[in-house]
Amino acid sequence: MYGTIGRFRLKEGMEAQFIKLMDEQAHAIEHQQIPGLIAHYGYRMDADPNDYYLAVIFEGRETYLANAESPEMDARYHQWLPLLEGEPQWHDGEIVNAIR
């Protein structure tokens, strides 16, 4: 398995708009059935409600990169940017341990 952990900060007052966008995108993703996608988790931090983390899991590096480089993912990503304080920090890597 392979995936990414992203960290980003929302602009002040953008939480409701961001959650709505995430829900809309999740619904679209369910219907697209992205090849290799296993799971997608979004976290809002208790310490700071504008601080978010995202964990995305794919079957392997190849399916992850195919999605990351797709025009559809690029379009979804560019919908997020106006709501964020800056670009997310991405940390890609192989998943070496998991409990299901």
C-alpha positions in Angstrom: 0.0 0.0 0.0 1.0 3.6 -0.6 -0.4 7.0 0.2 0.1 10.5 1.5 -0.5 12.5 4.6 -1.3 16.1 4.0 -1.4 19.1 6.4 -3.1 22.3 5.6 -4.7 25.3 7.3 -8.0 26.8 6.4 -8.5 30.5 6.1 -10.5 32.0 9.0 -14.2 31.5 8.4 -13.9 28.9 5.6 -14.7 25.8 7.6 -18.3 25.4 6.5 -17.5 26.0 2.9 -14.5 23.6 3.1 -16.6 20.8 4.7 -19.3 21.2 2.0 -16.7 21.0 -0.7 -15.1 17.9 0.9 -18.5 16.2 1.1 -19.3 17.1 -2.6 -15.9 15.7 -3.7 -16.3 12.6 -1.6 -19.7 11.9 -3.2 -18.2 12.4 -6.7 -15.3 10.2 -5.9 -17.6 7.4 -4.7 -19.3 7.5 -8.2 -16.0 7.7 -10.1 -14.5 4.7 -8.4 -10.9 5.9 -8.5 -8.7 2.9 -9.3 -6.7 1.7 -6.4 -8.2 4.0 -3.8 -8.6 2.2 -0.5 -9.4 4.9 2.0 -9.5 8.7 2.5 -9.6 10.3 6.0 -9.8 14.0 6.9 -9.0 15.2 10.4 -9.7 18.5 12.1 -7.4 19.1 15.0 -8.7 19.6 18.5 -6.0 22.1 19.3 -6.7 24.4 16.4 -9.9 23.9 14.3 -8.3 25.6 11.2 -5.6 22.9 11.2 -6.4 19.8 9.1 -4.7 16.6 8.2 -5.6 14.3 5.3 -4.6 10.6 5.0 -5.2 8.9 1.6 -4.4 5.2 1.0 -4.0 3.5 -2.4 -3.2 -0.1 -3.3 0.2 0.8 -4.5 2.5 3.6 -5.6 1.5 3.3 -9.3 -2.2 3.8 -8.6 -1.5 6.7 -6.2 0.7 8.5 -8.8 -1.9 7.9 -11.5 -4.5 9.6 -9.4 -2.2 12.4 -8.2 -1.3 13.2 -11.8 -4.8 13.0 -13.2 -6.7 16.1 -14.5 -9.6 15.2 -12.2 -7.4 15.3 -9.0 -5.9 18.6 -10.2 -9.3 20.1 -10.6 -10.4 19.0 -7.1 -7.1 20.3 -5.6 -7.6 23.7 -7.3 -11.1 24.0 -5.7 -9.4 23.8 -2.3 -6.7 26.4 -2.7 -8.9 29.5 -2.3 -10.0 28.2 1.1 -6.5 27.5 2.4 -3.9 29.8 4.0 -1.3 28.3 1.7 -0.5 25.1 -0.2 -0.7 21.9 1.7 2.4 20.0 2.9 2.3 16.5 1.4 4.2 13.5 2.8 4.1 10.6 0.4 5.3 7.1 1.3 4.9 3.4 1.4 2.5 2.1 4.2 4.5 -0.5 6.1 2.0 -1.3 8.8 -1.7 -1.4 8.9 -4.5 -2.9 11.0 -7.9 -3.4 9.3 
